[in-house]
Amino acid sequence: MSARFIFRGLLVMVILVLITWLLKDVLDQGWIDAQVRDSGAAGVLLFVLTCCLLGSVGLSRQVIAFLGGYAFGFSKGFVLSMAAVVAACITTFFISRILLRACLSKRFSTRIQQIDSFLRENTFTMALLVRLLPLGSNWIINIGAGASSVRKLPFFLGSALGYIPQMLIFSLVGSGTRVDQFWQVAIAMALFVLAATLGIVLYRKVGRGKTLGQKLDREAGVDTATVTQE
């Protein structure tokens, strides 16, 4: 059921808020406060570079946006976390394409072909679409795209645009926990449901005839019997 996607995202929000609340005293004197917040340009650079590195090896973009909102507030946190996530996407893509392409294509040929088929035509639109979905496969998509024949610039641009809704939402959640604004968290959760629903609807319509896997199709409410592989 497509509701499972939405539930997962809301559960991630709740867990992040609870962790922040339970460890508030630790976080107030932890790495963000000591090394990032109120540290000027050095703190900003450290945050972006650290999150880019962690994002390039699989850290969730939602967590990065949450940390950005917590450290810098909503607007600045959103901009900086977006910079980190897009940089991580580009980094993973080029590492996969330049260093790992032959190995990945040999060992995971079916998965790479699946991602290539999904993204190859209308790369910008399909990259935007897959980023709108509330999935945890962001890292896998970056690796698979790099190992495939997908054009890089439309992939980067579509990914960046598709990141925006969830990055805005999780930055808002992070900034809300920082200042104990329950209403910000509640609004963010409502916006997440809307954005996730939009992503699922678009996947069913725009992605018709393409698939990123039967499991994803089932959870998005797509009839896998009608999906044909290219």
Backbone hydrogen bonds, N-H to C=O, Kabsch-Sander energy under -0.5 kcal/mol:
donor,donor_aa,acceptor,acceptor_aa,energy
4,R,1,M,-1.6
5,F,2,S,-0.9
6,I,2,S,-1.1
7,F,3,A,-2.6
8,R,4,R,-2.2
9,G,5,F,-2.0
10,L,6,I,-2.4
11,L,7,F,-2.5
12,V,8,R,-2.3
13,M,9,G,-2.0
14,V,10,L,-2.4
15,I,11,L,-2.5
16,L,12,V,-2.5
17,V,13,M,-2.5
18,L,14,V,-2.6
19,I,15,I,-2.7
20,T,16,L,-2.3
21,W,17,V,-2.4
22,L,18,L,-3.0
23,L,19,I,-2.4
24,K,21,W,-1.0
27,L,23,L,-3.3
28,D,24,K,-2.4
29,Q,25,D,-0.6
29,Q,26,V,-1.0
30,G,27,L,-1.1
33,D,27,L,-0.7
34,A,30,G,-2.7
35,Q,31,W,-3.0
36,V,31,W,-0.7
36,V,32,I,-1.7
37,R,32,I,-3.3
39,S,36,V,-1.6
42,A,39,S,-0.8
43,G,39,S,-0.9
44,V,40,G,-2.0
45,L,41,A,-2.7
46,L,42,A,-2.4
47,F,43,G,-2.3
48,V,44,V,-2.5
49,L,45,L,-2.7
50,T,46,L,-2.5
51,C,47,F,-2.7
52,C,48,V,-2.2
53,L,49,L,-2.3
54,L,50,T,-2.6
55,G,51,C,-2.7
56,S,52,C,-2.0
57,V,53,L,-0.5
57,V,54,L,-0.8
58,G,55,G,-1.3
59,L,54,L,-2.7
64,I,60,S,-1.8
65,A,61,R,-2.3
66,F,62,Q,-2.2
67,L,63,V,-2.6
68,G,64,I,-2.2
69,G,65,A,-2.5
70,Y,66,F,-2.4
71,A,67,L,-2.6
72,F,68,G,-2.6
73,G,69,G,-1.7
77,G,73,G,-1.7
78,F,74,F,-2.3
79,V,75,S,-2.0
80,L,76,K,-2.5
81,S,77,G,-2.3
82,M,78,F,-2.3
83,A,79,V,-2.0
84,A,80,L,-2.1
85,V,81,S,-2.5
86,V,82,M,-2.7
87,A,83,A,-2.0
88,A,84,A,-2.1
89,C,85,V,-2.3
90,I,86,V,-2.3
91,T,87,A,-2.5
92,T,88,A,-2.7
93,F,89,C,-2.3
94,F,90,I,-2.3
95,I,91,T,-2.3
96,S,92,T,-2.5
97,R,93,F,-2.4
98,I,94,F,-2.9
99,L,95,I,-2.1
100,L,95,I,-1.2
101,R,96,S,-0.5
104,L,100,L,-2.9
105,S,101,R,-2.6
106,K,102,A,-1.5
107,R,103,C,-2.3
108,F,104,L,-2.9
112,I,108,F,-2.6
113,Q,109,S,-2.5
114,Q,110,T,-1.8
115,I,111,R,-2.2
116,D,112,I,-2.7
117,S,113,Q,-2.6
118,F,114,Q,-1.9
119,L,115,I,-2.2
120,R,116,D,-2.6
121,E,117,S,-0.5
123,T,120,R,-0.6
126,M,122,N,-2.6
127,A,123,T,-2.6
128,L,124,F,-2.3
129,L,125,T,-2.4
130,V,126,M,-2.3
131,R,127,A,-1.7
132,L,128,L,-1.3
132,L,129,L,-0.6
133,L,129,L,-0.8
135,L,133,L,-2.4
141,I,137,S,-2.5
142,N,138,N,-1.9
143,I,139,W,-2.3
144,G,140,I,-3.1
145,A,141,I,-2.7
146,G,142,N,-1.9
147,A,143,I,-2.0
148,S,144,G,-0.8
148,S,145,A,-0.5
150,V,145,A,-0.5
155,F,151,R,-1.2
156,F,152,K,-2.7
157,L,153,L,-2.6
158,G,154,P,-2.6
159,S,155,F,-2.2
160,A,156,F,-2.6
161,L,157,L,-2.2
162,G,158,G,-2.3
163,Y,159,S,-1.9
164,I,160,A,-0.9
164,I,161,L,-0.6
167,M,163,Y,-2.3
168,L,164,I,-2.8
169,I,165,P,-2.2
170,F,166,Q,-2.7
171,S,167,M,-1.9
172,L,168,L,-2.0
173,V,169,I,-2.0
174,G,170,F,-2.3
175,S,171,S,-2.4
176,G,172,L,-1.8
177,T,173,V,-1.9
178,R,174,G,-1.3
179,V,175,S,-1.3
181,Q,176,G,-2.9
182,F,180,D,-1.1
184,Q,181,Q,-0.7
185,V,181,Q,-1.3
186,A,182,F,-2.4
187,I,183,W,-2.5
188,A,184,Q,-2.3
189,M,185,V,-2.2
190,A,186,A,-2.0
191,L,187,I,-2.6
192,F,188,A,-2.2
193,V,189,M,-2.0
194,L,190,A,-1.8
195,A,191,L,-2.8
196,A,192,F,-3.0
197,T,193,V,-2.2
198,L,194,L,-2.2
199,G,195,A,-2.4
200,I,196,A,-2.3
201,V,197,T,-2.5
202,L,198,L,-2.5
203,Y,199,G,-2.1
204,R,200,I,-2.0
205,K,201,V,-1.8
206,V,202,L,-2.2
207,G,202,L,-1.2
208,R,205,K,-1.1
210,K,207,G,-2.4
217,D,213,G,-2.3
218,R,214,Q,-2.6
219,E,215,K,-2.1
220,A,216,L,-1.9
221,G,218,R,-1.0
222,V,217,D,-3.4
224,T,222,V,-1.0
226,T,223,D,-1.7
227,V,224,T,-0.7
